[in-house]
Amino acid sequence: MSAVVFFLTALAFFSIFFSTLWLGISPMPSNRRVIQEVVQLIPKGFSGTLVDLGSGWGTVCNTIAKKFPKARVIGVEVSLIPFFISKICKRKNVEIRFQDFRSKIPTGEIYFAYLFPGGMKSLSDKLPSQGTLISNSFALPNLKPVQTIMTGRFYKTPIYVYSWIFEKSSS
């Protein structure tokens, strides 16, 4: 039995290790204060689609799904272990996809991201024609936020809120 536990632990470790090397960042959960602030930024009674880009362990997806039961929440994750855990623990109105947002972003009205500077740069090139993005800690390099909120008492974590409508080019 201990050999099985060792093997599964080693598999989990190497899966997270290699996805961290590939992506440039490890799966990191958003802290409770940030999640509370994000929930407050979503319009009351929201019943549209929210997409969590890099949903990790599913904490943000499940919190939003619980607060907004009529909403559809899509989590996109490419790190295998967090993907499986969030898939197993998801709420009824959550869909977890094993997908890289750098290749395709699901359609939604609100997007949430807790990425890293390189991920935000990749994201800025893939944004849909319109929407709202709530970003934990990292700003988009080419779009000015409509709102910046500092959370926490000791560590001041920024939350950036973007709203946009891009003109479609006719090429």
C-alpha positions as CSV (number, residue, x, y, z in Angstrom):
1,M,0.0,0.0,0.0
2,S,2.8,2.4,0.8
3,A,4.3,1.9,-2.6
4,V,1.1,3.0,-4.2
5,V,0.9,6.1,-2.1
6,F,4.5,6.9,-2.9
7,F,3.9,6.4,-6.6
8,L,0.8,8.6,-6.6
9,T,2.6,11.3,-4.6
10,A,5.6,11.2,-6.9
11,L,3.3,11.4,-10.0
12,A,1.5,14.4,-8.5
13,F,4.8,16.1,-7.7
14,F,6.3,15.6,-11.1
15,S,3.0,16.6,-12.9
16,I,3.0,19.9,-11.0
17,F,6.7,20.3,-11.4
18,F,6.6,19.9,-15.2
19,S,3.5,22.0,-15.7
20,T,5.2,24.7,-13.7
21,L,8.3,24.6,-16.0
22,W,6.1,24.6,-19.1
23,L,3.8,27.4,-18.0
24,G,6.3,29.5,-16.0
25,I,4.2,29.5,-12.8
26,S,2.9,26.9,-10.4
27,P,-0.8,26.6,-9.5
28,M,-1.4,29.1,-6.8
29,P,-4.8,29.6,-5.1
30,S,-6.2,33.1,-4.7
31,N,-6.4,34.2,-1.0
32,R,-9.7,34.5,0.8
33,R,-9.8,38.3,0.9
34,V,-9.2,38.5,-2.9
35,I,-12.0,36.0,-3.6
36,Q,-14.4,38.0,-1.4
37,E,-13.5,41.2,-3.3
38,V,-14.0,39.5,-6.6
39,V,-17.4,38.2,-5.6
40,Q,-18.4,41.8,-4.7
41,L,-17.3,43.1,-8.1
42,I,-19.7,40.8,-9.9
43,P,-23.1,42.4,-10.4
44,K,-25.8,41.1,-8.0
45,G,-28.0,38.4,-9.6
46,F,-25.4,37.7,-12.3
47,S,-26.7,34.9,-14.5
48,G,-24.3,34.9,-17.4
49,T,-21.0,33.1,-18.0
50,L,-17.9,33.7,-16.0
51,V,-14.6,32.2,-17.2
52,D,-11.7,31.5,-14.8
53,L,-8.5,31.5,-16.9
54,G,-6.1,29.3,-15.1
55,S,-8.6,28.0,-12.6
56,G,-6.1,25.9,-10.6
57,W,-7.7,24.1,-7.7
58,G,-11.2,25.4,-8.5
59,T,-11.6,27.7,-5.4
60,V,-12.6,30.8,-7.3
61,C,-15.0,28.8,-9.6
62,N,-16.8,27.1,-6.7
63,T,-17.1,30.3,-4.6
64,I,-18.6,32.2,-7.5
65,A,-20.9,29.3,-8.5
66,K,-22.2,29.2,-4.9
67,K,-22.8,32.9,-4.7
68,F,-24.3,33.1,-8.2
69,P,-26.3,29.8,-8.7
70,K,-27.8,31.0,-12.0
71,A,-24.4,31.7,-13.5
72,R,-22.4,29.4,-15.6
73,V,-18.8,29.2,-14.4
74,I,-16.2,27.8,-16.7
75,G,-12.7,26.9,-15.3
76,V,-9.8,26.5,-17.7
77,E,-6.7,24.7,-16.4
78,V,-3.7,22.9,-17.9
79,S,-2.0,21.6,-14.8
80,L,-3.1,18.0,-14.5
81,I,-3.4,17.5,-10.7
82,P,-5.3,20.8,-10.0
83,F,-7.5,20.0,-13.0
84,F,-8.5,16.6,-11.7
85,I,-9.1,17.9,-8.1
86,S,-11.2,20.8,-9.3
87,K,-13.1,18.5,-11.7
88,I,-14.0,16.1,-8.8
89,C,-14.9,18.9,-6.3
90,K,-16.9,21.2,-8.7
91,R,-20.3,22.5,-8.0
92,K,-23.3,21.8,-10.3
93,N,-23.0,25.1,-12.3
94,V,-19.3,24.7,-12.8
95,E,-17.6,23.2,-15.9
96,I,-13.9,22.5,-15.7
97,R,-12.0,22.2,-19.0
98,F,-8.5,20.8,-19.5
99,Q,-7.5,23.6,-21.9
100,D,-4.8,26.2,-22.4
101,F,-6.3,29.7,-22.6
102,R,-3.4,30.7,-24.8
103,S,-4.9,28.7,-27.6
104,K,-8.6,29.6,-27.1
105,I,-10.6,31.5,-24.6
106,P,-14.2,30.3,-23.9
107,T,-16.9,32.9,-24.5
108,G,-18.2,34.7,-21.4
109,E,-19.2,38.1,-20.1
110,I,-16.8,38.2,-17.2
111,Y,-13.3,36.7,-17.0
112,F,-11.1,36.1,-14.0
113,A,-7.4,35.6,-14.0
114,Y,-4.7,35.0,-11.5
115,L,-1.8,34.6,-13.9
116,F,1.7,36.1,-14.0
117,P,3.1,38.9,-16.2
118,G,3.9,36.5,-19.1
119,G,0.4,35.0,-18.8
120,M,-1.2,38.4,-18.8
121,K,0.8,39.4,-22.0
122,S,-0.4,36.2,-23.7
123,L,-4.0,36.9,-22.5
124,S,-4.0,40.5,-23.9
125,D,-3.5,39.1,-27.4
126,K,-6.4,36.7,-27.0
127,L,-9.2,38.8,-25.4
128,P,-12.6,38.5,-27.0
129,S,-14.2,41.5,-28.7
130,Q,-15.9,42.6,-25.4
131,G,-16.1,41.7,-21.8
132,T,-14.9,42.4,-18.3
133,L,-11.7,41.0,-16.8
134,I,-11.0,40.9,-13.1
135,S,-7.3,40.2,-12.5
136,N,-5.7,39.2,-9.2
137,S,-2.3,40.8,-8.7
138,F,-1.2,41.3,-12.3
139,A,-2.1,44.0,-14.8
140,L,-2.6,43.7,-18.6
141,P,0.3,45.4,-20.4
142,N,-1.8,47.2,-23.0
143,L,-5.1,48.1,-21.5
144,K,-5.9,50.6,-18.7
145,P,-8.0,49.3,-15.8
146,V,-11.3,51.0,-15.1
147,Q,-10.7,50.3,-11.4
148,T,-7.9,49.1,-9.2
149,I,-8.6,47.8,-5.7
150,M,-6.0,47.1,-3.0
151,T,-7.0,44.3,-0.7
152,G,-5.6,43.0,2.5
153,R,-4.1,44.7,5.6
154,F,-0.5,43.7,5.5
155,Y,0.1,42.6,1.9
156,K,-1.7,45.0,-0.4
157,T,-2.8,42.8,-3.2
158,P,-4.1,44.7,-6.3
159,I,-7.2,43.6,-8.2
160,Y,-7.5,45.2,-11.6
161,V,-10.8,45.5,-13.3
162,Y,-11.0,46.0,-17.1
163,S,-14.0,46.5,-19.4
164,W,-13.6,46.8,-23.1
165,I,-15.3,46.7,-26.5
166,F,-12.9,46.2,-29.4
167,E,-13.8,47.1,-32.9
168,K,-13.6,44.0,-35.1
169,S,-11.2,44.6,-38.0
170,S,-12.6,43.9,-41.4
171,S,-9.6,42.2,-42.9
